[in-house]
């Protein structure tokens, strides 16, 4: 049984609805979830985590759990860490 992952198009529409221009990952193969150690091994579902990563690839903010559902935290982190 596969776990539904939003498509790139759906994530792009979501980002546009928020007025943001940064990309939102669609990790259908779960390779990034594994790399960032957020994939729960038994059910193969990623934990709810938002990583704010700058243009140099540095993780600037990690938002976990229920707070990761609300995009306001990521938006605030992006405004704090603007170049």
C-alpha positions in Angstrom: 0.0 0.0 0.0 1.4 3.4 -1.0 1.1 6.6 1.0 -0.2 9.5 -1.0 2.3 12.2 -1.8 1.2 15.5 -3.3 2.3 15.9 -6.9 4.7 18.6 -8.1 1.7 20.4 -9.7 -0.3 20.3 -6.5 2.6 21.6 -4.4 3.2 24.4 -6.9 -0.5 25.4 -6.7 -0.2 25.3 -2.9 2.9 27.5 -2.9 1.1 30.0 -5.3 -1.9 30.1 -3.0 0.4 31.2 -0.2 2.1 33.7 -2.4 5.6 32.0 -2.0 8.1 31.5 -4.8 10.2 28.8 -3.2 9.7 25.2 -4.3 7.9 22.7 -2.2 9.2 19.1 -2.5 7.2 16.2 -3.7 9.2 13.2 -2.4 7.3 10.4 -4.2 10.4 8.0 -4.1 11.0 9.0 -0.4 14.7 9.4 -1.1 14.8 12.8 0.6 12.7 11.6 3.6 15.3 8.9 4.1 18.3 11.2 3.7 16.9 13.7 6.3 15.9 10.8 8.6 12.2 11.6 8.8 10.9 8.4 7.2 9.1 6.1 9.7 10.5 2.7 8.7 7.5 0.4 9.4 4.8 2.5 7.7 7.1 4.2 5.2 5.5 7.6 5.9 7.5 10.8 6.5 7.1 12.6 9.8 5.7 16.1 9.5 8.8 18.2 9.3 9.6 21.4 7.4 13.2 22.3 6.6 14.0 25.8 5.6 17.2 25.5 3.4 19.0 28.5 2.0 20.5 28.8 -1.5 23.8 27.5 -0.3 22.1 24.3 0.9 22.4 25.2 4.6 19.5 24.2 6.8 18.4 27.4 8.6 15.3 26.2 10.4 13.6 22.9 11.3 9.9 22.9 12.2 8.5 19.7 13.5 5.1 18.2 14.3 1.9 20.2 14.3 3.8 23.4 13.8 5.1 22.1 10.4 1.5 21.9 9.1 1.0 25.7 9.3 3.2 27.3 6.6 3.4 30.5 8.7 6.5 29.2 10.5 8.3 28.5 7.3 7.4 31.9 5.9 8.6 33.6 9.0 11.9 31.6 8.9 12.4 32.5 5.2 11.9 36.2 6.0 14.4 36.0 8.9 17.1 34.2 6.8 16.8 36.3 3.6 20.2 37.0 2.0 
